[in-house]
């Protein structure tokens, strides 16, 4: 799951920028990116808990990095939505 959702999250970023540039709708990219972020967060957490007794190797580093990036991304989204004051006058 991590190997599917993490690249999707990263690939949505340029797709959103391209869609914004050409005036296309960005909603599918935003929604699937948010869903992929939630799935990646859950799968990384489950993987790290399931492998906590084994040696901390490359896969655990990848899962930790993905988990940190997901938490930071969700924090940024929460901050952006929390500080949005709506359209101007």
Secondary structure, DSSP 8 states (H G I E B T S, - for coil): -HHHHHHHHHHHHHHHHHHHHHT---HHHHHHHHHHHHHHHHHHHHHHHHTTTS---HHHHHHHHHHHHHHHHHHHHHHHHHH---S--
